[in-house]
Amino acid sequence: MFLIYYELKRLVDDYYKCTNTKIKDLILSDIQLLTDSLNEIEYD
């Protein structure tokens, strides 16, 4: 689970540093996927 949190933090940092809107949308999608997976882990 540590790896998921670590990757999520990196993605959020990348999201705020990125200036390209298309890439930001892709990063946001990845953030959402990781967040959903964390939610699933916590509910199990």
C-alpha positions in Angstrom: 0.0 0.0 0.0 3.0 2.3 0.6 3.8 2.1 -3.1 0.3 3.3 -4.0 0.6 6.3 -1.7 4.0 7.1 -3.0 2.9 6.9 -6.6 -0.2 9.0 -5.8 2.0 11.7 -4.3 4.2 11.7 -7.3 1.3 12.0 -9.7 -0.2 14.9 -7.8 3.1 16.7 -7.9 3.4 16.1 -11.6 -0.1 17.3 -12.1 0.6 20.7 -10.5 3.9 21.1 -12.4 2.5 20.2 -15.8 1.5 22.9 -18.2 0.0 20.8 -20.9 -3.7 20.3 -20.4 -3.9 17.0 -22.3 -1.2 15.5 -20.1 -2.8 16.9 -17.0 -6.0 15.2 -18.0 -4.1 11.9 -18.3 -2.4 12.4 -14.9 -5.8 13.2 -13.4 -7.2 10.0 -14.7 -4.3 8.0 -13.2 -4.8 9.8 -9.9 -8.5 8.8 -10.0 -7.6 5.2 -10.7 -5.2 5.0 -7.8 -7.6 6.7 -5.5 -10.3 4.2 -6.4 -7.9 1.3 -5.8 -7.0 2.7 -2.4 -10.7 3.0 -1.6 -11.2 -0.7 -2.6 -8.3 -1.8 -0.4 -9.6 0.1 2.6 -13.1 -1.4 2.3 -11.8 -4.9 2.1 
